[in-house]
Amino acid sequence: MHKSHKIRLYPTKSQERFFNKSCGVARFAYNWGLNKYIENKELIKELTSMKRVEYPWMLDVSKNCPQYAIHHVEKAFINFFKKQSKYPKFHKKGINDSFVAIQNNIQFNQKNFKIRISKLGWVKCAENLRFEGKVNSVTVKRIADMWFAVININVIPEETLIVSENQVTVGVDLGIKSLAVTSNGDVFENPKALKSRLKTLKRQQRSLSRKTKGSNNRKKQQMKVARVHYKISCLRSNAIHQVTTKIVNNADIIVLEDLNVKGMIKNHNLAQAISDVGFGEFRRQIEYKAKWKGKKVIIADRYFASSKTCSCCGIKNENLKLSDRTFVCVNCGLIIDRDLNAAINLANYSPTQKVCGSEACGEGSSVVVIQQSPSLNQELINYLN
């Protein structure tokens, strides 16, 4: 089991210059390897043999910087040939600056919160390493004007897994108004990280557009814009981590929707709000945290009409609009919150059941019959009362 721990670093000015130089070496090696990859596959050997003569400045930093950059080129091409990513592009200075500082061996000063970087020495950290296990690598990366060490660790799986008090299946409905609504009635508010700081971001970006390209003032303003983006990402990430951790710790089976996010953001009226929620990150965290805890995750069919189907009688309401926040069943008279209704349907979802809208149902079908479990029926009655 692999875990990563990102720790902020507090380098001195000289250490920061070393980090920048290392990022430059890694960027140069990546671009050099990308340019020569098709001609020669033995890139590491070729670069090692020629760097002492043609690129002596590479010797000022750790040998891991150029070597891992070449490995990243190879991985980028493998992903491209597997059609998992686009054709690799050349790296630019100041964009996603990072380098692999340590391989396998890591030294931590637990008392003074310091980490030892090869060819540099001890660098002050914000905290100590939280996980125990074999360290695979340490990557130093820059976000805005801050430096972080991302430590990849091979952790031994826990023998005693956390078992929830109530052995339940939980359906999770994701949305914009609320980040997530579960079938047991829990509602997690959406922090709206981007919207809450959109005015600040626009103001900083307007200021950046007025600065002369190549000037020092423009570089300073770029850092201010980057810091705003970092704060937005931290707010969003923190909210998703809290929600996903609570859901995984209190359920044994978690049912999520298979959302077509790329299709959803084509609606320009909702694109910004949908992107601000982070549906893809939510699902990713649920899946890996469930794997850590030994829980099961079920992804409902993309055409499963969780919002339009009555969670009590199973009749599908084709007239339900996106603006309707309350579900009203014309058959049994059920009145329930739209998101809670969808979450209950997801909790009852069975991968073998037929889903309207997919090839399993014929055209014109309008009813989905869901077998309701007694426990969820009782939960629904308690909620309505």
Steps between C-alpha positions, in 0.01 A plus 500: 500500500642836394432825683631850438564766762540860381698715745572868458867598506656822628824529298751779542585727207799285401293182532227657286758577232604133512136394457458730200819365345384142558163577338688650206715188461193275518317718246799504263545122525129443435498724192829350379363149544171589331690633200713186467261230622395376157862477379653331801340305787822480709475863604626474859828340397553755223427798725723364780793453263479849350390724789852539648624650173200675345284574807736530801246714690294183546763374745399770750178314584403143579526239225136411566380825339590416135457123537143519629418766241591245230281241674214752492550537123475122457188487718342785304549313173366176649184683611475658155524166319237358737277797405488611863648843428590735218838521328764623749582870491819683590515635855510875557680689771282595796221254417477191723864530607613184681784252526566164667740571784537166679474139392440225759712647780354780713631671812268685736587703806189431706599740776568809286256423214761476225555285192834434334518573127782347296784746419324772702471400864228547758186693404242613756154337478159598632443158660641151537417201285168346607534157337739214560631282220750482216552834325492465121585858409483863613389758247551870569247722326415868496148642535495880463799614709479204740697175492369156595650153539272222373615175661381176341495215753428131469288446812423158646118450497333507839406157632198632689274693265258760628148354512207738511256478789200455270547255215322707236507577131519873435401673179675831431342762274737776389379846413574870473279643773620233743829326448352162592179357644499146640211257522501517882416872487846659543545820301850636433510861390695611196774749604489662152870565520533678166183706530592626847832638371405584143505877556850482649620282216358734233659801666842334514473380139404848380805637677714232334372589152623861546857400590772511235604156380842400631501756780562421867162648594331252268686211664388620844142533383511149351586370845202686649264343245653158565450540876129574447468186287679302771261622771202405283638151440570456873143593594356258246739218587442537875120484462516192277745324734275555803187378321657194337674393823175518697306306235762225470533460879125462552399268217600161364355537149500838326301561181598793277370638174699461179486868407590621151691807619636587154148506364366696798749785469389559140204679657657846524250610763619232742857432383670718762288370788551136396876543465511671841351193675760245387288193417796306361714564808212397726468163327878447497525558875205274577654218295849506648383560858253212469786281379704596807214416736390182323164650397312444173413768243228450237471737204140525378424487129529840331139473376356409838234767565564543871348849519187434293405167661278482807689336784174364644303351209754502216300712255708729279405867474602610150385857560747569781713805414843599625347798679262278699665448838212291642392166356124447490374155397173508305442132576547460878506866602850490646649847559871494570815701439628433150858420605394273788268311264790446259729385780245243623461367144876464475510310831244259354686470171588153377753459218282225347178699484373646174550871461279714283681707242761232435489224243349269763163677479304542183415844366202659665551326835407730788503283812790373707400246763741498793485249779492706818677366806305505832773701674489778243119502506514554875764775458276672247198483731704638791635781284152602375358492853 
